[in-house]
Amino acid sequence: MLVACGTDPVAPAPGIEHPYEPVPGDPQRPGDAAQGYDYLVNGGYITCGLPRALYDQVYGPASAADMIPGRTGANATLPYYYGAATSPAGQPVVSGNCLTCHAGRINGALVVGLGANDRDFTMNQAATIGAVGDLVTDPAQHAEWARFNDRMQAIAPYTQMLTVGPNPADNLTAALMAHRDPTTLAWSNTAALELPPAVVAPVDVPPWWRMAKKTTMFYSASGRGDHARIMMAASLLCTDTVAEAQAIDAKFVDVRAWIETLAAPKWPFAVDAARADRGKPLFEQVCAGCHGTYGDKGEYPNQLVLLADVGTDGLLATGTAQFADRFVAWFAASFWGQTSRIETFAGYLAPPLDGIWATAPFFHNGSVPTLAAVLDPAARPASWTRTFDSKDYDQAALGWKFTALDHGQAAEPDAAKRRRIYDTSQPGYGNGGHTFGAELTPDERAAILEYLKTL
């Protein structure tokens, strides 16, 4: 028996109470894609960090595995996830960049634009920075270290995850807003707004190549208006004046243009063509109404689905982190609100599925390790650990090989092991909902999975 997520857009789908209209897009500023990539990997858009001399002393040059093409000058010896910049005081510094979260490995290959689903945000992100301050003896460099350390210490309590893999980006943005004046962007070590919850809503970083089809940003489609300006929000860590924000914004139109050129990676293994052919019409009946169709005449509907219909964990979509009212108001009153906006919605956008095989784990919070378990809710583990070896991929289930556990984090005495457990009983970490494949037969699920390899 097939239960559809959606059929054609003129009528509600079986199993979905509400008909949905496509989310309208907004005009975007044009940019130069080649210049955008150069700015992404070489531009100094995070202008606070460790003094370069201190960074070189502690870390040294990057390994070959962490190098990417196109890095030049002060970035030439840095790993892809760090960037060099010059601070407003004229000091060379090193900090994280966009690729800290937006580059990941699959099947042994580093893919720029794939979400980093193996980052460890379970530890205090500011501890190391605070510990190395005594190594800085030059007064000007020490001032740069102190500037960076103040900010990291302020946000660290609001960016600590329960398990390795999920990302605190939305809470991080909210914490940064709380410490900035929306009009001048001046930083204050004392928060002017109530800070976001210390229980961080987990996010699985989505792949950038989806932006070629999406009219909005974020899982709940809350990012509206000028995408380039929203994309530069990472600079909130260090951008202390509107003039500096304007300079970064002028370059991020090019970054957005480059992101729009990204294509999903192709499935690198064999495909059972006959099974995939059987899976295509099943997919179009069960999944296409929400996730779109593919191929030369494919169409993506940009369709929001209410929590009442999709049933996935609702913490992120119900006013937490940067989507709480006070941060939506801050955004509207700030430099960002001049051309972009945050519109909250109690639900999630059904994403395009190009390259879906490469984006495990699944759902907005990374709570389901494989696509097979997405289609079979009864097979989803309540608590599990996964491999973090990008070559250890399950070609049948489409996702990370995992070990289901009979206990959650609370029952694990070993702290190192506890941080590796994905416990779906924790707030925001639930794996329920999206039951649209529950009544498929095993053969039907296998056929859809084979078809998904071709997207």
Secondary structure, DSSP 8 states (H G I E B T S, - for coil): ----S---TTS--TT-SS---B----------HHHHHHHHHH------SEEHHHHHHHT-S--GGG--TT--GGGTTS-TTEEEEE-TTS-EEEEE-GGGTSEEEETTEEEETS--TT---SS-TTHHHHHTGGG--SHHHHHHHHHHHHHHHHHGGGS--SSSS-B-HHHHHHHHHHTB-TTT--B-SS-SS----SS---B----GGGGGT-SSBSTTS-EEE-HHHHHGGGGGGT--SHHHHHHHHHHHHHHHHHHTT-------S---HHHHHHHHHHHHHHTHHHH---STT-----BEEEHHHH----STTSS-GGGSHHHHHHHHHSSGGGTEEE---SEEE----TTGGGG-SBTTTT-BSBHHHHH-GGG--SEEEE---TT-EETTTTEE-EEE-SS-GGG---HHHHTT-EETTSTT-------TTTTS-HHHHHHHHHHHTT-
